[in-house]
Every structure is written in C-alpha cells, then in structure tokens.
Amino acid sequence: NCISIVSAGKGWGFPDITQKATFYNMNVGMAVASTFANYVAINTELQSLLYAWSPDSNFVAYQQLAVQFPERHDAEILQGIYRSMNARSTLFKLVAAGLEVAASRALGLAENFIFSFKDIEALLIQLVSADTKDTWQTACEWVKSNKESWEAWVPDRTTCAVGKGLVDLQDNFVTSKSEAVDCKMCSPGRVSVKFENTRVCSPCAPGSFQNAFGASECKLCEIGTMAANPGSRECDKCSLGLYANDTGMSFCYQCGADMGDEAGLWTTNEFVAGKIIELQGATAKSKCFCKEGWFLWQGRCQQCGDGLDCPGMNRLSLKRGYFSKSHAPNDVFHCLNEDYCPGGPAGTCAAGR
C-alpha cells in the first residue's frame, strides 16, 4: 500500500517530492491530474497528501497541515539536493514609481495595509462558505464587519507625503497638526521637511532658494548672487559695486567698504572685447573698481582732475598737454608747449626731455 500524492500542471514539485520520498523512505505513489479542475476534485475527495500552496481557497476549508522537513540547507540546494524544506515565499508590496507624488494617501494606505496569514485564511474560509462564492461580495462583507481593522490603514489627512506640507482651512501653510486640516504641495520658495510623523512646507533660509513645486531641498545661491529674505524663489545678482565670492550668500559685499569709501564711488567692471563694461553679479573683490571719472590712489577713489582721463577699472592717463608725476598723479600741470607733454601714463614726457 502507498499514500497518493496528486499534483497538476507538468508535475509541480515532482523533482522535490521524489528526492524527499527517497531520503525519508516515504511510501508514496505520485500522479499528475489531467486538468486543474481534476486536481482540485481528486484531492478534495482523497484528502491525502498533495502538492499545493497556501493560502489557497481550493483547500482552505480542509485545514491542511504542512509536512515538516529539516530546515532549508542552502549548500545542498545549490547542488540539486532537495532533502531540506523549500524557502518560504515572502509576500511584499509593490507600487508604481511616483505614486507618492500622484496619490500620497493611496501610498499611505498601501504602506499601512497589514493582513496576516490567519486573516487571509479566515477571509478565504468566509469565501468558500458563502452561497454565492463571490469574491467582491465577500470582500465587501469583510470591510463592513471589520471597520476597526481597516480604519487604521487609512492615512490621516494631515499625514503629509514628501513634497507636501500642512495647511489650514484657509489653505495657508502651517507648522502644527493642531492648526492643520489637510496637506498641500509645497510652492516655490518652500521645501517639504519631515516634522514628527508628517511634513511641513518650510521657507528656504536666506542664501538659498527653490523655484520648483513639491521640492524637498533648497538650493544654495551661486557665487555672484544672493537671497536676502527667507522663502526666495530665485537669487538676485549682486548690483553694481557689490560682489558675492561664495555660495549661499544672503548679502553682497560692498566694494571699497574696507577703505571707508562711499558706496557711490565704486562699481564692478570687466574688460570685454577691448571695452570696459559694467558688471552685475560680480564674483570676486577683484572685480571692484572706481567708477568712470575716478581713479584708485592709495586705496581710495580719487576724482579725476583737469587734464586727466579716467575711463574706469582704475585706469588713469594724462591728456595731451598735461603732466603729472608718477608718485603724485593727481597733481596735474598744464604744459606751455603741448609738444613737451604727449599725455599717457603719469610721469610721461616727450622724447629727449
């Protein structure tokens, strides 16, 4: 006499079963049902050994028990030796990429969803015991009868996902759940930051900005720019006569401030294609110069006098007919004979003089 084992398909589990039957001297007879319906019918009638999975509605009412073998031996399995137990398949949750942004509460429901093996078996028994055996009807009955269970899965409206933050009845961003009624996508100038078990839309700090909706991190202002106020959507270029030589600046340095000069005497320049141009968004102190009509002398901006040409970028040249010494360029003399004073850098005389 032997104990029957009926499988289906192309012989589900036969390589595994034949080895176990040999290793443990199990007196079994194996067969494959011609159809899945026959597989269910035969095993339902015999209620003997069978190769099946659980949870499964086909046999759940018979409270089948698993035959126990030694714990899984990975090294043997790799060699094709199947005398130990198979690994259990883990049930896990998968969601579409971007669901957190598209439907954060749906994601929260999936994350909170907990249904134990016993819960599944109980629901399947309820299904096979029903007259109609309608899956949707069974599920509906379970929902109506187990409100306390599934209510815990539904996210609170004030549990905000990444990219969102708490808002009050007037749709204003708030920082506590006691004031909040819902969540809303963070607007530019704000970022979604974790706060307790939810998130708030926090303004970007001075020196940083954010120009996108639903962001979770502020960006630092680049060199040459600054953001003076919290919640900035963009950084402003430093104005003429100012510079920012680092990222994340909330102000621009004033050219000439360390010399005690007035701000209006300084500007920021670049020399481009043979021309001096004024520069907004200067990135270094080296871009600071006395403005046109002034020149730098002994660390201070000095106004051009008669006979001098000061085009900018601290450049100074004498006009024709004028002379000054290189160590005192602002003390200008008018030459009686223009030929003696050709102009140019301070201290320049005509050839031979």
KOLVOFI-780355 format. One record per residue (C-alpha): residue number from 1; x, y, z; residue in one letter. Coordinates in Angstrom, 1 decimal. Each point is the difference from the previous one (the first is absolute). Example, Ala and Ser with C-alpha at 12.3 -4.5 7.8 and 13.67 -1.06 7.14 Angstrom:
ATOM    n    east   north      up  res
ATOM    1    12.3    -4.5     7.8    a
ATOM    2     1.4     3.4    -0.7    s
END
This chain:
ATOM    n    east   north      up  res
ATOM    1     0.0     0.0     0.0    n
ATOM    2     1.1     3.6    -0.6    c
ATOM    3    -1.2     3.5     0.6    i
ATOM    4    -1.0     1.9    -3.1    s
ATOM    5     1.4     3.4    -0.9    i
ATOM    6    -1.9     1.8    -2.8    v
ATOM    7     1.6     3.0    -1.7    s
ATOM    8    -1.0     2.0    -3.1    a
ATOM    9     1.5     2.0    -2.8    g
ATOM   10     3.2    -1.7    -1.3    k
ATOM   11     0.5    -1.7     3.3    g
ATOM   12     0.3     2.8     2.5    w
ATOM   13     2.6    -0.9     2.7    g
ATOM   14     0.9    -3.4    -1.3    f
ATOM   15     3.8     0.5     0.0    p
ATOM   16    -0.3     1.1     3.6    d
ATOM   17    -2.5    -2.7     1.1    i
ATOM   18     1.8    -2.9    -1.6    t
ATOM   19     3.3     0.8     1.8    q
ATOM   20    -1.8     0.5     3.4    k
ATOM   21    -1.9    -3.3    -0.5    a
ATOM   22     3.4    -1.7    -0.6    t
ATOM   23     1.9     1.6     2.9    f
ATOM   24    -2.7    -0.6     2.5    y
ATOM   25    -1.3    -3.3    -1.2    n
ATOM   26    -3.5     1.3    -0.7    m
ATOM   27    -2.3    -2.6    -1.5    n
ATOM   28    -1.8     2.2    -2.5    v
ATOM   29    -1.6    -0.3    -3.5    g
ATOM   30     0.2     3.2    -2.1    m
ATOM   31    -2.4     1.1    -2.8    a
ATOM   32    -0.7     3.1    -2.1    v
ATOM   33    -3.7     1.0    -0.5    a
ATOM   34    -0.9     0.6    -3.6    s
ATOM   35    -1.6     3.4     0.8    t
ATOM   36     0.0     2.4     2.8    f
ATOM   37    -3.7    -0.7     0.7    a
ATOM   38     0.9    -3.7     0.3    n
ATOM   39     2.9     0.8     2.3    y
ATOM   40    -2.4     1.9     2.4    v
ATOM   41    -2.7    -2.6    -0.3    a
ATOM   42     2.3    -3.0     0.7    i
ATOM   43     1.8     1.6     2.9    n
ATOM   44    -3.3     1.1     1.5    t
ATOM   45    -1.3    -3.5    -0.2    e
ATOM   46     3.1    -1.8     1.3    l
ATOM   47     1.1     2.6     2.5    q
ATOM   48     3.4    -1.7     0.0    s
ATOM   49     3.5     1.4    -0.7    l
ATOM   50     0.1     2.7    -2.7    l
ATOM   51     2.3     2.6    -1.4    y
ATOM   52    -1.6     3.4     0.5    a
ATOM   53     0.6     3.5     1.2    w
ATOM   54    -1.6     2.0     2.7    s
ATOM   55    -2.0     2.1     0.5    p
ATOM   56    -2.3    -1.4    -2.7    d
ATOM   57    -3.7    -0.1    -0.1    s
ATOM   58    -0.2    -3.4    -1.7    n
ATOM   59     1.0    -2.0     3.2    f
ATOM   60    -0.2     2.6     2.8    v
ATOM   61    -3.2    -1.5     1.4    a
ATOM   62     1.8    -3.3     0.7    y
ATOM   63     2.6     1.6     2.3    q
ATOM   64     2.9    -1.8    -1.7    q
ATOM   65     3.3    -0.5     1.9    l
ATOM   66     3.5     0.4    -1.4    a
ATOM   67     2.3    -3.0     0.1    v
ATOM   68     3.1     1.2     1.9    q
ATOM   69     3.6    -0.7    -1.3    f
ATOM   70     3.3     1.3     1.3    p
ATOM   71     0.7     3.7    -0.4    e
ATOM   72     1.2     1.1    -3.4    r
ATOM   73     3.6    -0.9    -0.7    h
ATOM   74     1.3     2.5    -2.6    d
ATOM   75     3.2    -1.8    -0.8    a
ATOM   76    -1.9    -3.2    -0.9    e
ATOM   77    -2.7     1.9    -2.0    i
ATOM   78     2.8     1.5    -2.1    l
ATOM   79     1.2    -3.6    -0.8    q
ATOM   80    -3.6    -1.0    -1.0    g
ATOM   81    -0.6    -2.0     3.3    i
ATOM   82    -3.5     0.6     1.3    y
ATOM   83    -0.3    -1.8     3.3    r
ATOM   84    -0.5     3.2     1.9    s
ATOM   85    -3.0     2.3     0.0    m
ATOM   86    -0.6     2.5    -2.8    n
ATOM   87     0.4     3.7     0.9    a
ATOM   88    -3.3     1.8     0.8    r
ATOM   89    -1.0     2.6    -2.5    s
ATOM   90    -0.3     3.4     1.5    t
ATOM   91    -3.0     2.1    -0.9    l
ATOM   92     0.9     3.7    -0.5    f
ATOM   93    -1.6     3.2    -1.3    k
ATOM   94     0.9     1.6    -3.3    l
ATOM   95    -1.3     3.4    -1.1    v
ATOM   96     0.6     2.1    -3.2    a
ATOM   97     2.9     2.4     0.0    a
ATOM   98    -1.3     3.5     0.7    g
ATOM   99    -3.1    -1.1     1.9    l
ATOM  100     1.2     2.0     3.0    e
ATOM  101    -0.4     3.2    -2.0    v
ATOM  102    -3.0    -1.0    -2.0    a
ATOM  103    -2.1    -1.5     2.8    a
ATOM  104     1.7     0.2     3.3    s
ATOM  105    -3.0    -1.2     2.0    r
ATOM  106    -0.2    -3.1    -2.2    a
ATOM  107     3.6    -0.7     0.7    l
ATOM  108    -0.6     0.5     3.7    g
ATOM  109    -2.8    -2.5    -0.1    l
ATOM  110     2.2    -2.5    -1.7    a
ATOM  111     2.8     0.6     2.6    e
ATOM  112    -2.4    -0.4     2.9    n
ATOM  113    -1.8    -3.1    -1.4    f
ATOM  114     0.7    -3.0     2.2    i
ATOM  115    -1.7    -3.3    -0.6    f
ATOM  116     1.3    -3.0     1.8    s
ATOM  117     0.1    -3.6    -1.3    f
ATOM  118    -2.8    -0.9     2.5    k
ATOM  119    -2.0     3.0    -1.3    d
ATOM  120     0.3    -1.2    -3.5    i
ATOM  121    -1.0    -3.6     0.9    e
ATOM  122    -3.0     1.3     1.9    a
ATOM  123    -1.1     2.1    -3.0    l
ATOM  124     0.4    -3.0    -2.3    l
ATOM  125    -2.1    -2.2     2.3    i
ATOM  126    -2.6     2.7     0.0    q
ATOM  127     0.1     0.0    -3.9    l
ATOM  128    -0.3    -3.8    -0.4    v
ATOM  129    -2.8    -0.2     2.7    s
ATOM  130    -2.1     2.7    -1.8    a
ATOM  131    -2.9    -1.1    -2.2    d
ATOM  132     1.1     2.2    -3.0    t
ATOM  133     3.8    -0.4     0.4    k
ATOM  134     0.2     3.5    -1.4    d
ATOM  135     3.5     1.5     0.8    t
ATOM  136    -1.2     3.6    -0.1    w
ATOM  137    -3.0    -0.7     2.2    q
ATOM  138     2.2    -1.8     2.5    t
ATOM  139     2.4     2.9     0.1    a
ATOM  140    -2.8     2.5     0.4    c
ATOM  141    -1.4    -2.0     2.9    e
ATOM  142     3.4    -0.1     1.6    w
ATOM  143     0.4     3.8    -0.3    v
ATOM  144    -3.4     0.6     1.6    k
ATOM  145     0.8    -2.4     2.9    s
ATOM  146     3.6     1.1     0.7    n
ATOM  147    -0.1     3.8     0.1    k
ATOM  148     2.4     0.2     2.9    e
ATOM  149     2.6    -2.0    -1.9    s
ATOM  150     0.0     2.0    -3.3    w
ATOM  151    -0.5     3.4     1.5    e
ATOM  152     3.5    -0.2     1.4    a
ATOM  153     1.3    -0.4    -3.6    w
ATOM  154    -1.6     3.2    -1.3    v
ATOM  155     2.5     2.8     0.3    p
ATOM  156    -0.9     3.1     2.0    d
ATOM  157    -0.6     3.0    -2.3    r
ATOM  158     2.7     1.8     1.8    t
ATOM  159     2.6    -2.7    -0.5    t
ATOM  160     1.8     1.6    -2.9    c
ATOM  161     2.2    -1.7    -2.6    a
ATOM  162     3.3     1.2    -1.4    v
ATOM  163    -0.5     3.2    -2.0    g
ATOM  164    -3.0     1.1     2.1    k
ATOM  165    -0.6     1.8     3.3    g
ATOM  166    -2.8     0.9     2.5    l
ATOM  167    -2.6     2.7    -0.9    v
ATOM  168    -2.9     1.5     2.0    d
ATOM  169    -3.5     0.7    -1.1    l
ATOM  170     1.1     3.1    -1.9    q
ATOM  171     2.5    -2.1    -1.9    d
ATOM  172     2.9     1.7     1.8    n
ATOM  173     3.1    -2.0     0.8    f
ATOM  174     0.2    -0.7     3.8    v
ATOM  175     2.5    -1.8     2.2    t
ATOM  176    -2.1    -2.1     2.4    s
ATOM  177    -2.7    -2.6    -0.4    k
ATOM  178    -2.2     1.8     2.4    s
ATOM  179    -0.4     2.8    -2.5    e
ATOM  180    -0.2    -2.2    -3.1    a
ATOM  181    -2.8    -1.6    -1.9    v
ATOM  182     1.7    -1.4    -3.1    d
ATOM  183     3.3    -0.2    -2.0    c
ATOM  184     1.0     2.0    -3.0    k
ATOM  185     2.8     0.0    -2.5    m
ATOM  186     2.8     2.3     1.1    c
ATOM  187     0.3     3.2    -2.1    s
ATOM  188     3.2     1.4    -1.4    p
ATOM  189     2.1     1.7     2.8    g
ATOM  190    -1.0    -2.9     2.4    r
ATOM  191     1.1    -3.6     0.4    v
ATOM  192    -1.6    -3.0     1.6    s
ATOM  193     1.7    -1.0     3.2    v
ATOM  194    -0.8    -2.7     2.5    k
ATOM  195    -1.6     1.1     3.2    f
ATOM  196    -1.0    -2.6     2.6    e
ATOM  197    -2.2    -2.5    -2.0    n
ATOM  198    -0.9     2.4    -2.8    t
ATOM  199     1.7     2.7    -2.2    r
ATOM  200    -0.2     3.8    -0.1    v
ATOM  201     0.9     2.4    -2.8    c
ATOM  202     2.8     2.0     1.4    s
ATOM  203     1.3     3.2    -1.6    p
ATOM  204     3.5    -0.2    -1.4    c
ATOM  205     2.5     1.8     2.2    a
ATOM  206     1.7     3.2    -1.1    p
ATOM  207     2.8    -0.9    -2.4    g
ATOM  208    -2.0    -2.7    -1.6    s
ATOM  209    -3.0    -0.4    -2.4    f
ATOM  210    -2.3    -2.5    -1.6    q
ATOM  211    -1.8     0.7    -3.3    n
ATOM  212    -2.0    -3.3    -0.3    a
ATOM  213    -3.2    -1.3     1.5    f
ATOM  214     0.2    -3.0     2.4    g
ATOM  215     3.7     0.2     0.6    a
ATOM  216     1.6    -1.5     3.1    s
ATOM  217     3.3     1.9     0.0    e
ATOM  218     1.0     3.7    -0.5    c
ATOM  219     2.8     0.9    -2.3    k
ATOM  220     2.9     2.3     1.0    l
ATOM  221     0.4     3.3    -1.9    c
ATOM  222     2.9    -0.1    -2.4    e
ATOM  223     2.9     2.3     0.3    i
ATOM  224    -0.8     3.5    -1.2    g
ATOM  225    -3.6    -0.3     1.3    t
ATOM  226    -1.8     0.3     3.3    m
ATOM  227    -3.4    -0.5     1.6    a
ATOM  228    -0.6     2.4     2.9    a
ATOM  229    -3.4    -1.3     1.1    n
ATOM  230    -1.3    -3.4     1.0    p
ATOM  231    -2.3    -1.8    -2.5    g
ATOM  232     1.8     1.2    -3.1    s
ATOM  233    -1.0    -1.4    -3.4    r
ATOM  234     3.3     1.2    -1.6    e
ATOM  235     3.2     1.7     0.9    c
ATOM  236     0.7     3.6    -1.1    d
ATOM  237     3.2     1.0    -1.7    k
ATOM  238     2.2     2.4     2.0    c
ATOM  239    -0.5     3.6    -1.2    s
ATOM  240     2.7     2.2    -1.4    l
ATOM  241     2.7     0.6     2.6    g
ATOM  242    -0.8    -3.2     1.9    l
ATOM  243     1.3    -3.5    -0.1    y
ATOM  244    -0.6    -3.5     1.5    a
ATOM  245     3.0    -2.3     0.0    n
ATOM  246    -1.6    -3.1     1.5    d
ATOM  247    -3.2    -2.1    -0.4    t
ATOM  248    -2.9     0.3     2.4    g
ATOM  249     0.4     3.8     0.5    m
ATOM  250    -2.8     2.0     1.6    s
ATOM  251     1.6     3.3    -0.9    f
ATOM  252     2.7     1.4    -2.3    c
ATOM  253     3.2     1.7     1.1    y
ATOM  254     0.3     3.7    -0.7    q
ATOM  255     3.0     1.0    -2.1    c
ATOM  256     2.3     2.4     1.9    g
ATOM  257    -1.7    -0.5     3.3    a
ATOM  258     3.2    -1.0     1.7    d
ATOM  259     1.6     3.2    -1.2    m
ATOM  260    -2.8     2.2     1.4    g
ATOM  261    -1.0     1.3    -3.4    d
ATOM  262    -3.5     0.9    -0.9    e
ATOM  263    -1.9    -2.7    -1.9    a
ATOM  264    -0.8     2.3    -2.9    g
ATOM  265     3.7     0.3    -0.9    l
ATOM  266     0.4    -3.6    -0.9    w
ATOM  267    -1.3    -2.3    -2.7    t
ATOM  268     0.8    -3.5    -1.4    t
ATOM  269     1.5    -0.3    -3.4    n
ATOM  270     1.3    -2.5    -2.6    e
ATOM  271     2.2     0.6    -3.0    f
ATOM  272    -1.7    -1.6    -3.0    v
ATOM  273     1.0     0.2    -3.7    a
ATOM  274     2.1     3.1     0.7    g
ATOM  275    -2.7     1.8     1.9    k
ATOM  276    -0.7     0.6     3.7    i
ATOM  277    -3.5    -1.1     0.9    i
ATOM  278    -1.8     0.2     3.3    e
ATOM  279    -0.7    -3.4     1.6    l
ATOM  280    -3.0    -1.2     2.1    q
ATOM  281     0.5    -3.2     1.9    g
ATOM  282     3.7     0.5     0.8    a
ATOM  283     1.6    -3.1     1.5    t
ATOM  284     3.2     1.5     1.6    a
ATOM  285     1.4     3.1     1.6    k
ATOM  286     2.4     0.2    -3.0    s
ATOM  287    -3.0     1.1    -2.1    k
ATOM  288    -0.2     3.2     2.1    c
ATOM  289     1.2     3.3    -1.5    f
ATOM  290    -0.6     3.7     0.4    c
ATOM  291    -2.7     1.1    -2.3    k
ATOM  292     0.6     2.0    -3.2    e
ATOM  293     1.4     3.5     0.8    g
ATOM  294     1.8    -1.3     3.0    w
ATOM  295     3.3    -1.9     0.6    f
ATOM  296     1.5    -2.0     2.8    l
ATOM  297     2.8     1.6     1.9    w
ATOM  298     1.4    -1.2     3.4    q
ATOM  299    -3.0    -2.2     0.5    g
ATOM  300    -2.7     2.7    -0.6    r
ATOM  301    -1.9     1.2    -3.0    c
ATOM  302     1.2     3.4    -1.1    q
ATOM  303    -1.9     2.2    -2.4    q
ATOM  304     1.7     0.7    -3.3    c
ATOM  305     1.3     3.6    -0.3    g
ATOM  306     0.4     2.1    -3.0    d
ATOM  307     2.3    -1.5    -2.6    g
ATOM  308    -0.7    -3.6     1.1    l
ATOM  309    -2.0    -2.7    -1.7    d
ATOM  310    -1.5    -2.7     2.3    c
ATOM  311    -2.0    -2.5    -2.1    p
ATOM  312    -0.5    -2.5     2.8    g
ATOM  313     1.6    -3.1     1.4    m
ATOM  314     2.4     2.3     2.0    n
ATOM  315     1.7     1.1    -3.3    r
ATOM  316     1.4     3.5    -0.1    l
ATOM  317     1.7     1.8    -2.9    s
ATOM  318     1.1     3.5    -0.6    l
ATOM  319    -1.5     2.0    -2.9    k
ATOM  320     2.4     1.6    -2.5    r
ATOM  321     1.4     3.2     1.3    g
ATOM  322    -0.1    -1.1     3.7    y
ATOM  323     2.6    -1.5     2.3    f
ATOM  324     0.0    -1.6     3.5    s
ATOM  325     2.6    -2.0     1.9    k
ATOM  326    -0.5    -3.7     0.4    s
ATOM  327     0.2     0.3     3.8    h
ATOM  328    -2.7     2.7     0.0    a
ATOM  329    -2.2    -0.6    -3.0    p
ATOM  330    -2.8     2.4     1.1    n
ATOM  331     2.3     3.0     0.2    d
ATOM  332    -0.3     1.0    -3.6    v
ATOM  333     1.9     2.8    -1.8    f
ATOM  334    -1.1     1.7    -3.3    h
ATOM  335     3.0     0.0    -2.3    c
ATOM  336     0.8     3.3    -1.9    l
ATOM  337     1.0    -2.0    -3.0    n
ATOM  338    -2.2    -3.0    -0.8    e
ATOM  339     2.8    -1.7    -1.9    d
ATOM  340     1.9    -0.4     3.3    y
ATOM  341    -2.9    -1.9     1.6    c
ATOM  342    -1.4    -2.7    -2.3    p
ATOM  343    -2.3    -1.4     2.6    g
ATOM  344    -0.3    -3.7     1.1    g
ATOM  345     0.9    -1.5     3.4    p
ATOM  346     1.0     2.4     2.8    a
ATOM  347     3.7     1.0    -0.3    g
ATOM  348     0.1    -0.1    -3.8    t
ATOM  349     2.0     2.6    -1.8    c
ATOM  350     0.8     0.6    -3.6    a
ATOM  351     3.0    -1.8    -1.4    a
ATOM  352     3.3     1.6     1.0    g
ATOM  353    -1.5     1.9     3.0    r
END
